[in-house]
Amino acid sequence: MKKIIFVTMAVLGFTISLHAWEIDSEDTDSLLSKYDKDTLTSISNELVKIASEEEASGEFELASGHYTRALKIREAVGLDQHKSYASILYLASIAHSKAGNYCEATKHAKKASESFQQHGIQKYMVKANQDMQEYAKACAVLAYK
């Protein structure tokens, strides 16, 4: 019971600071040393929810940052081989592309495609690969300018 209350309070406190846009990469690093795997997974899930809400309101830069933080946390707790990691990579690629960060979107889409392939999820592997190719073209155009 105490653990549930602690996790809830940690996620709530972290979410409040996220909504105030006060978190940065150093804050993410400090989380990794403060919380256990379950709590970090919950925080990562909250980051994905927040990013999704931000995307819905057109805040693509903020969304891509929160997806990136969620991915970093999942990597740190060993969830980078999980199907959900591939999905978050794909969501991050979309947010980056909508924010105009096509080169970053290309990297995330490529990793998502590879991860979907590793899990045998052909449909999403193909879609992520197609998106990666589109983002790479846009990245090349921007790099040329």
MODELLER restraints for C-alpha pairs under 7 A, 6 or more apart:
rsr = mdl.restraints
at = mdl.atoms
rsr.add(forms.Gaussian(group=physical.xy_distance, feature=features.Distance(at['CA:7:A'], at['CA:39:A']), mean=5.61, stdev=0.5))
rsr.add(forms.Gaussian(group=physical.xy_distance, feature=features.Distance(at['CA:11:A'], at['CA:42:A']), mean=6.83, stdev=0.5))
rsr.add(forms.Gaussian(group=physical.xy_distance, feature=features.Distance(at['CA:11:A'], at['CA:43:A']), mean=5.61, stdev=0.5))
rsr.add(forms.Gaussian(group=physical.xy_distance, feature=features.Distance(at['CA:17:A'], at['CA:23:A']), mean=6.65, stdev=0.5))
rsr.add(forms.Gaussian(group=physical.xy_distance, feature=features.Distance(at['CA:28:A'], at['CA:69:A']), mean=6.78, stdev=0.5))
rsr.add(forms.Gaussian(group=physical.xy_distance, feature=features.Distance(at['CA:37:A'], at['CA:77:A']), mean=5.88, stdev=0.5))
rsr.add(forms.Gaussian(group=physical.xy_distance, feature=features.Distance(at['CA:40:A'], at['CA:73:A']), mean=6.69, stdev=0.5))
rsr.add(forms.Gaussian(group=physical.xy_distance, feature=features.Distance(at['CA:41:A'], at['CA:74:A']), mean=6.82, stdev=0.5))
rsr.add(forms.Gaussian(group=physical.xy_distance, feature=features.Distance(at['CA:44:A'], at['CA:70:A']), mean=4.48, stdev=0.5))
rsr.add(forms.Gaussian(group=physical.xy_distance, feature=features.Distance(at['CA:44:A'], at['CA:73:A']), mean=6.31, stdev=0.5))
rsr.add(forms.Gaussian(group=physical.xy_distance, feature=features.Distance(at['CA:44:A'], at['CA:74:A']), mean=6.90, stdev=0.5))
rsr.add(forms.Gaussian(group=physical.xy_distance, feature=features.Distance(at['CA:47:A'], at['CA:66:A']), mean=5.55, stdev=0.5))
rsr.add(forms.Gaussian(group=physical.xy_distance, feature=features.Distance(at['CA:47:A'], at['CA:67:A']), mean=6.63, stdev=0.5))
rsr.add(forms.Gaussian(group=physical.xy_distance, feature=features.Distance(at['CA:47:A'], at['CA:70:A']), mean=5.77, stdev=0.5))
rsr.add(forms.Gaussian(group=physical.xy_distance, feature=features.Distance(at['CA:48:A'], at['CA:66:A']), mean=6.73, stdev=0.5))
rsr.add(forms.Gaussian(group=physical.xy_distance, feature=features.Distance(at['CA:48:A'], at['CA:67:A']), mean=5.84, stdev=0.5))
rsr.add(forms.Gaussian(group=physical.xy_distance, feature=features.Distance(at['CA:48:A'], at['CA:70:A']), mean=6.48, stdev=0.5))
rsr.add(forms.Gaussian(group=physical.xy_distance, feature=features.Distance(at['CA:51:A'], at['CA:63:A']), mean=4.07, stdev=0.5))
rsr.add(forms.Gaussian(group=physical.xy_distance, feature=features.Distance(at['CA:51:A'], at['CA:64:A']), mean=6.99, stdev=0.5))
rsr.add(forms.Gaussian(group=physical.xy_distance, feature=features.Distance(at['CA:51:A'], at['CA:66:A']), mean=5.55, stdev=0.5))
rsr.add(forms.Gaussian(group=physical.xy_distance, feature=features.Distance(at['CA:51:A'], at['CA:67:A']), mean=6.20, stdev=0.5))
rsr.add(forms.Gaussian(group=physical.xy_distance, feature=features.Distance(at['CA:52:A'], at['CA:63:A']), mean=6.73, stdev=0.5))
rsr.add(forms.Gaussian(group=physical.xy_distance, feature=features.Distance(at['CA:54:A'], at['CA:60:A']), mean=6.65, stdev=0.5))
rsr.add(forms.Gaussian(group=physical.xy_distance, feature=features.Distance(at['CA:54:A'], at['CA:62:A']), mean=6.74, stdev=0.5))
rsr.add(forms.Gaussian(group=physical.xy_distance, feature=features.Distance(at['CA:54:A'], at['CA:63:A']), mean=5.40, stdev=0.5))
rsr.add(forms.Gaussian(group=physical.xy_distance, feature=features.Distance(at['CA:55:A'], at['CA:63:A']), mean=5.82, stdev=0.5))
rsr.add(forms.Gaussian(group=physical.xy_distance, feature=features.Distance(at['CA:55:A'], at['CA:95:A']), mean=6.96, stdev=0.5))
rsr.add(forms.Gaussian(group=physical.xy_distance, feature=features.Distance(at['CA:60:A'], at['CA:95:A']), mean=5.29, stdev=0.5))
rsr.add(forms.Gaussian(group=physical.xy_distance, feature=features.Distance(at['CA:60:A'], at['CA:96:A']), mean=6.82, stdev=0.5))
rsr.add(forms.Gaussian(group=physical.xy_distance, feature=features.Distance(at['CA:60:A'], at['CA:98:A']), mean=6.14, stdev=0.5))
rsr.add(forms.Gaussian(group=physical.xy_distance, feature=features.Distance(at['CA:60:A'], at['CA:99:A']), mean=5.02, stdev=0.5))
rsr.add(forms.Gaussian(group=physical.xy_distance, feature=features.Distance(at['CA:61:A'], at['CA:96:A']), mean=6.95, stdev=0.5))
rsr.add(forms.Gaussian(group=physical.xy_distance, feature=features.Distance(at['CA:61:A'], at['CA:99:A']), mean=5.49, stdev=0.5))
rsr.add(forms.Gaussian(group=physical.xy_distance, feature=features.Distance(at['CA:63:A'], at['CA:95:A']), mean=6.30, stdev=0.5))
rsr.add(forms.Gaussian(group=physical.xy_distance, feature=features.Distance(at['CA:64:A'], at['CA:92:A']), mean=5.43, stdev=0.5))
rsr.add(forms.Gaussian(group=physical.xy_distance, feature=features.Distance(at['CA:64:A'], at['CA:95:A']), mean=5.15, stdev=0.5))
rsr.add(forms.Gaussian(group=physical.xy_distance, feature=features.Distance(at['CA:64:A'], at['CA:96:A']), mean=5.52, stdev=0.5))
rsr.add(forms.Gaussian(group=physical.xy_distance, feature=features.Distance(at['CA:67:A'], at['CA:88:A']), mean=6.67, stdev=0.5))
rsr.add(forms.Gaussian(group=physical.xy_distance, feature=features.Distance(at['CA:67:A'], at['CA:92:A']), mean=5.46, stdev=0.5))
rsr.add(forms.Gaussian(group=physical.xy_distance, feature=features.Distance(at['CA:68:A'], at['CA:92:A']), mean=6.82, stdev=0.5))
rsr.add(forms.Gaussian(group=physical.xy_distance, feature=features.Distance(at['CA:71:A'], at['CA:85:A']), mean=6.83, stdev=0.5))
rsr.add(forms.Gaussian(group=physical.xy_distance, feature=features.Distance(at['CA:74:A'], at['CA:80:A']), mean=5.84, stdev=0.5))
rsr.add(forms.Gaussian(group=physical.xy_distance, feature=features.Distance(at['CA:79:A'], at['CA:85:A']), mean=6.80, stdev=0.5))
rsr.add(forms.Gaussian(group=physical.xy_distance, feature=features.Distance(at['CA:83:A'], at['CA:119:A']), mean=6.83, stdev=0.5))
rsr.add(forms.Gaussian(group=physical.xy_distance, feature=features.Distance(at['CA:86:A'], at['CA:112:A']), mean=4.87, stdev=0.5))
rsr.add(forms.Gaussian(group=physical.xy_distance, feature=features.Distance(at['CA:86:A'], at['CA:115:A']), mean=5.40, stdev=0.5))
rsr.add(forms.Gaussian(group=physical.xy_distance, feature=features.Distance(at['CA:86:A'], at['CA:116:A']), mean=6.05, stdev=0.5))
rsr.add(forms.Gaussian(group=physical.xy_distance, feature=features.Distance(at['CA:87:A'], at['CA:112:A']), mean=6.96, stdev=0.5))
rsr.add(forms.Gaussian(group=physical.xy_distance, feature=features.Distance(at['CA:89:A'], at['CA:108:A']), mean=5.45, stdev=0.5))
rsr.add(forms.Gaussian(group=physical.xy_distance, feature=features.Distance(at['CA:89:A'], at['CA:109:A']), mean=6.71, stdev=0.5))
rsr.add(forms.Gaussian(group=physical.xy_distance, feature=features.Distance(at['CA:89:A'], at['CA:111:A']), mean=6.94, stdev=0.5))
rsr.add(forms.Gaussian(group=physical.xy_distance, feature=features.Distance(at['CA:89:A'], at['CA:112:A']), mean=5.22, stdev=0.5))
rsr.add(forms.Gaussian(group=physical.xy_distance, feature=features.Distance(at['CA:90:A'], at['CA:108:A']), mean=6.45, stdev=0.5))
rsr.add(forms.Gaussian(group=physical.xy_distance, feature=features.Distance(at['CA:90:A'], at['CA:109:A']), mean=5.60, stdev=0.5))
rsr.add(forms.Gaussian(group=physical.xy_distance, feature=features.Distance(at['CA:90:A'], at['CA:112:A']), mean=5.33, stdev=0.5))
rsr.add(forms.Gaussian(group=physical.xy_distance, feature=features.Distance(at['CA:90:A'], at['CA:128:A']), mean=6.71, stdev=0.5))
rsr.add(forms.Gaussian(group=physical.xy_distance, feature=features.Distance(at['CA:92:A'], at['CA:108:A']), mean=6.59, stdev=0.5))
rsr.add(forms.Gaussian(group=physical.xy_distance, feature=features.Distance(at['CA:93:A'], at['CA:105:A']), mean=4.15, stdev=0.5))
rsr.add(forms.Gaussian(group=physical.xy_distance, feature=features.Distance(at['CA:93:A'], at['CA:106:A']), mean=6.81, stdev=0.5))
rsr.add(forms.Gaussian(group=physical.xy_distance, feature=features.Distance(at['CA:93:A'], at['CA:108:A']), mean=5.00, stdev=0.5))
rsr.add(forms.Gaussian(group=physical.xy_distance, feature=features.Distance(at['CA:93:A'], at['CA:109:A']), mean=5.30, stdev=0.5))
rsr.add(forms.Gaussian(group=physical.xy_distance, feature=features.Distance(at['CA:94:A'], at['CA:105:A']), mean=6.66, stdev=0.5))
rsr.add(forms.Gaussian(group=physical.xy_distance, feature=features.Distance(at['CA:96:A'], at['CA:102:A']), mean=6.50, stdev=0.5))
rsr.add(forms.Gaussian(group=physical.xy_distance, feature=features.Distance(at['CA:96:A'], at['CA:104:A']), mean=6.42, stdev=0.5))
rsr.add(forms.Gaussian(group=physical.xy_distance, feature=features.Distance(at['CA:96:A'], at['CA:105:A']), mean=4.99, stdev=0.5))
rsr.add(forms.Gaussian(group=physical.xy_distance, feature=features.Distance(at['CA:97:A'], at['CA:105:A']), mean=5.31, stdev=0.5))
rsr.add(forms.Gaussian(group=physical.xy_distance, feature=features.Distance(at['CA:97:A'], at['CA:135:A']), mean=6.97, stdev=0.5))
rsr.add(forms.Gaussian(group=physical.xy_distance, feature=features.Distance(at['CA:102:A'], at['CA:135:A']), mean=5.13, stdev=0.5))
rsr.add(forms.Gaussian(group=physical.xy_distance, feature=features.Distance(at['CA:102:A'], at['CA:136:A']), mean=6.78, stdev=0.5))
rsr.add(forms.Gaussian(group=physical.xy_distance, feature=features.Distance(at['CA:102:A'], at['CA:138:A']), mean=6.09, stdev=0.5))
rsr.add(forms.Gaussian(group=physical.xy_distance, feature=features.Distance(at['CA:102:A'], at['CA:139:A']), mean=4.98, stdev=0.5))
rsr.add(forms.Gaussian(group=physical.xy_distance, feature=features.Distance(at['CA:103:A'], at['CA:135:A']), mean=6.78, stdev=0.5))
rsr.add(forms.Gaussian(group=physical.xy_distance, feature=features.Distance(at['CA:103:A'], at['CA:136:A']), mean=6.44, stdev=0.5))
rsr.add(forms.Gaussian(group=physical.xy_distance, feature=features.Distance(at['CA:103:A'], at['CA:139:A']), mean=4.90, stdev=0.5))
rsr.add(forms.Gaussian(group=physical.xy_distance, feature=features.Distance(at['CA:105:A'], at['CA:135:A']), mean=6.37, stdev=0.5))
rsr.add(forms.Gaussian(group=physical.xy_distance, feature=features.Distance(at['CA:106:A'], at['CA:132:A']), mean=4.85, stdev=0.5))
rsr.add(forms.Gaussian(group=physical.xy_distance, feature=features.Distance(at['CA:106:A'], at['CA:135:A']), mean=5.26, stdev=0.5))
rsr.add(forms.Gaussian(group=physical.xy_distance, feature=features.Distance(at['CA:106:A'], at['CA:136:A']), mean=5.58, stdev=0.5))
rsr.add(forms.Gaussian(group=physical.xy_distance, feature=features.Distance(at['CA:109:A'], at['CA:128:A']), mean=5.31, stdev=0.5))
rsr.add(forms.Gaussian(group=physical.xy_distance, feature=features.Distance(at['CA:109:A'], at['CA:129:A']), mean=6.63, stdev=0.5))
rsr.add(forms.Gaussian(group=physical.xy_distance, feature=features.Distance(at['CA:109:A'], at['CA:131:A']), mean=6.70, stdev=0.5))
rsr.add(forms.Gaussian(group=physical.xy_distance, feature=features.Distance(at['CA:109:A'], at['CA:132:A']), mean=5.08, stdev=0.5))
rsr.add(forms.Gaussian(group=physical.xy_distance, feature=features.Distance(at['CA:110:A'], at['CA:128:A']), mean=6.92, stdev=0.5))
rsr.add(forms.Gaussian(group=physical.xy_distance, feature=features.Distance(at['CA:110:A'], at['CA:129:A']), mean=6.35, stdev=0.5))
rsr.add(forms.Gaussian(group=physical.xy_distance, feature=features.Distance(at['CA:110:A'], at['CA:132:A']), mean=5.86, stdev=0.5))
rsr.add(forms.Gaussian(group=physical.xy_distance, feature=features.Distance(at['CA:112:A'], at['CA:128:A']), mean=6.36, stdev=0.5))
rsr.add(forms.Gaussian(group=physical.xy_distance, feature=features.Distance(at['CA:113:A'], at['CA:125:A']), mean=4.37, stdev=0.5))
rsr.add(forms.Gaussian(group=physical.xy_distance, feature=features.Distance(at['CA:113:A'], at['CA:126:A']), mean=6.97, stdev=0.5))
rsr.add(forms.Gaussian(group=physical.xy_distance, feature=features.Distance(at['CA:113:A'], at['CA:128:A']), mean=5.03, stdev=0.5))
rsr.add(forms.Gaussian(group=physical.xy_distance, feature=features.Distance(at['CA:113:A'], at['CA:129:A']), mean=5.52, stdev=0.5))
rsr.add(forms.Gaussian(group=physical.xy_distance, feature=features.Distance(at['CA:114:A'], at['CA:125:A']), mean=6.96, stdev=0.5))
rsr.add(forms.Gaussian(group=physical.xy_distance, feature=features.Distance(at['CA:116:A'], at['CA:122:A']), mean=6.84, stdev=0.5))
rsr.add(forms.Gaussian(group=physical.xy_distance, feature=features.Distance(at['CA:116:A'], at['CA:124:A']), mean=6.40, stdev=0.5))
rsr.add(forms.Gaussian(group=physical.xy_distance, feature=features.Distance(at['CA:116:A'], at['CA:125:A']), mean=4.97, stdev=0.5))
rsr.add(forms.Gaussian(group=physical.xy_distance, feature=features.Distance(at['CA:117:A'], at['CA:125:A']), mean=5.58, stdev=0.5))
